Amino acid sequence: MTSAPPPAAKSRSPAPVGVAGNPARFAGAYEEESVVRQKASDAPATHIGRGRVEEQSTDDLIAGLFESAQAVYEQPDLTGAAYLLLDLAMQAVPSDSGAVFIADINRQDLFFAAARGPKGQEAMKFRVPMGQGIVGFSAQAGVSLAVSDVQRDPRFYARIAQSLGYETRSILCSPAQKEGRVFGALELINKKNGTSYTSEEVSLLNYLAHELAEYLVSTGQAGA
């Protein structure tokens, strides 16, 4: 029997933090199209400041996530780490559903480590072949994708959504990779206000995907 996922993480007011690196490297270039492609960064973020989500720049938003994201290294297992990062992603970028995928080097596919949303627990039994679907392409190619109308994207892997009876409209996903190795991906589905995912939201998810890769490296879990 599949155990229930951890309860959604509560938001914490970010405190002033110092981080090594450059948050601007998570932002990348952005074009206002139905599909956004950004190379994922291996660099950590840095900023010294106080996050206020509604008013700050992308760099400040990433800095505001930093303190909460560092709790991932205190998690006793992959499930706890995956749900912590997924909950932070869904708080920062409100979406109907979300998932954390981990790459299986032996099977060359992605499995669900965490899932939230109306069909979250049902989705956990599925696997996505590496390179297939929007998330599989994102993980394999090492690019972030924001797709505003997935039904018009030939890469959309409809089998899971159809099996679950879930309507997928928009997707944002970022690969978790480090030094050329693929560890998985973070994915958000159906932005809650119905608009397209923005460049700032791509950057926020890139940062959390980076933290997922760092966690997996630090715990010795292999990537593809």
C-alpha positions in Angstrom: 0.0 0.0 0.0 1.4 3.4 -0.9 1.8 5.6 2.1 0.3 9.1 2.1 2.5 12.0 1.1 3.8 14.3 3.8 1.5 17.3 4.5 2.2 20.4 2.4 5.0 22.5 3.8 4.0 25.7 5.5 5.3 29.0 4.2 8.1 30.7 6.2 9.0 34.3 6.1 12.4 34.5 4.5 15.1 36.0 6.7 18.2 37.8 5.5 20.6 35.2 4.0 24.0 35.0 2.4 24.5 32.5 -0.4 27.5 31.8 -2.7 27.2 32.2 -6.4 25.1 34.4 -8.8 21.3 34.3 -8.9 21.2 36.0 -12.2 22.5 32.8 -13.8 19.2 31.1 -13.0 17.3 33.8 -14.9 18.6 33.2 -18.4 17.0 34.6 -21.6 13.3 34.6 -22.1 11.1 35.0 -25.1 7.4 35.5 -24.9 6.4 32.4 -26.9 4.3 29.4 -26.1 7.5 27.4 -25.4 10.4 28.8 -23.4 13.8 27.1 -23.5 16.6 27.9 -21.1 19.8 26.0 -20.3 19.7 24.9 -16.7 22.5 26.3 -14.5 24.8 24.3 -12.3 25.7 27.4 -10.3 24.2 28.1 -6.9 22.4 31.3 -6.2 23.6 34.3 -4.2 22.1 37.3 -2.7 22.1 39.1 0.6 18.7 40.6 1.3 15.1 40.1 2.4 12.6 38.4 0.1 9.1 39.9 -0.5 7.7 37.9 -3.3 5.3 40.4 -4.8 7.8 43.3 -5.0 11.3 41.9 -5.5 13.3 41.1 -8.6 13.9 37.5 -9.8 17.2 37.5 -8.0 15.5 38.5 -4.7 12.8 36.0 -5.2 15.4 33.2 -5.5 17.2 34.6 -2.4 13.9 34.5 -0.6 13.6 30.8 -1.3 17.1 30.0 -0.2 16.7 29.6 3.5 13.6 27.4 3.2 15.3 25.3 0.4 18.3 24.5 2.6 16.1 22.4 4.8 16.2 19.8 2.0 19.6 18.7 3.4 18.0 17.9 6.7 15.5 15.5 5.2 16.0 11.8 6.2 15.1 10.4 2.8 14.3 11.2 -0.8 10.6 11.3 -0.3 10.9 14.1 2.3 13.3 16.0 0.2 11.2 15.8 -2.9 8.0 16.9 -1.2 9.8 19.8 0.5 11.1 21.2 -2.8 7.8 20.5 -4.6 5.8 22.4 -1.9 8.2 25.3 -2.2 7.7 25.3 -5.9 3.9 25.3 -5.7 3.9 28.1 -3.1 6.2 30.2 -5.3 4.4 29.4 -8.5 0.8 28.5 -7.7 -0.3 25.6 -9.8 -3.0 22.9 -9.8 -0.5 20.1 -9.8 3.2 19.4 -9.5 5.7 16.6 -9.4 9.3 15.7 -8.8 10.8 13.1 -11.1 14.0 11.1 -10.5 16.0 9.5 -13.3 16.5 5.8 -13.2 19.9 5.1 -14.9 19.2 1.4 -15.4 15.7 1.7 -16.9 16.4 5.0 -18.7 13.2 6.6 -17.5 11.8 8.9 -14.8 9.8 7.9 -11.8 7.7 10.0 -9.5 9.3 10.8 -6.2 6.6 13.2 -5.2 3.3 14.5 -6.6 0.7 17.0 -5.5 -2.7 17.8 -7.0 -6.1 16.2 -7.6 -4.5 13.1 -9.2 -1.2 13.2 -7.4 -1.3 9.9 -5.6 -2.7 8.1 -8.6 0.1 9.4 -10.8 2.8 8.0 -8.6 2.6 4.5 -10.2 3.6 5.8 -13.7 7.0 6.2 -15.2 8.1 8.4 -18.1 10.6 7.2 -20.7 13.7 9.4 -20.8 13.4 11.8 -23.7 9.6 11.4 -24.1 7.0 13.9 -23.1 7.7 17.5 -22.1 9.4 16.5 -18.8 11.3 13.7 -20.4 12.6 16.0 -23.1 13.5 18.7 -20.5 15.5 16.2 -18.5 17.3 14.6 -21.4 18.1 17.9 -23.2 18.9 19.9 -20.1 16.5 22.7 -20.9 13.7 24.3 -19.0 10.4 24.4 -20.8 7.3 26.5 -20.3 4.4 25.4 -22.5 1.2 27.4 -22.5 -0.9 24.9 -24.5 0.4 21.4 -24.2 -2.3 20.0 -26.5 -0.5 21.7 -29.4 2.9 20.5 -28.4 3.9 17.2 -30.2 6.1 16.3 -27.3 3.2 16.1 -24.8 3.1 12.6 -23.3 -0.7 12.2 -23.0 -0.9 8.7 -21.8 -0.7 9.5 -18.1 -3.2 12.4 -18.3 -5.6 10.3 -20.2 -5.3 7.3 -17.8 -6.0 9.7 -14.9 -8.8 11.6 -16.6 -6.9 14.8 -15.9 -6.9 17.8 -18.3 -3.4 19.2 -18.8 -3.3 22.7 -20.2 0.1 24.3 -19.3 3.4 22.8 -18.1 6.5 24.3 -16.6 9.5 22.0 -16.0 13.1 22.3 -15.1 15.8 19.6 -15.3 17.8 18.6 -12.2 21.3 18.2 -13.5 24.9 18.8 -12.4 28.1 18.4 -14.3 26.4 16.8 -17.3 24.5 14.2 -15.2 20.8 14.1 -15.2 19.2 13.5 -11.9 15.5 14.2 -12.6 13.2 17.2 -13.0 10.6 19.4 -11.3 7.3 19.9 -13.1 4.3 22.2 -12.4 1.0 21.8 -14.3 -1.8 24.2 -14.9 -0.9 27.6 -13.5 -3.7 28.6 -11.2 -4.7 31.9 -12.6 -4.9 30.5 -16.1 -2.1 32.6 -17.6 1.2 31.4 -19.1 4.2 30.7 -16.9 6.6 33.6 -16.9 10.4 34.0 -17.2 10.6 34.8 -13.5 8.7 31.5 -12.7 11.0 29.6 -15.0 14.0 31.0 -13.0 12.4 30.1 -9.6 11.9 26.5 -10.7 15.4 26.3 -12.2 16.7 27.2 -8.7 14.7 24.5 -6.9 15.7 21.9 -9.6 19.3 22.9 -8.9 18.8 22.2 -5.2 17.3 18.8 -6.0 20.4 17.9 -8.0 22.7 19.2 -5.2 20.8 17.1 -2.7 21.0 13.9 -4.8 24.8 14.5 -5.3 25.3 15.1 -1.6 23.5 11.9 -0.7 25.3 9.8 -3.3 22.3 9.0 -5.4 23.2 8.4 -9.1 21.9 10.3 -12.1 21.6 9.2 -15.7 
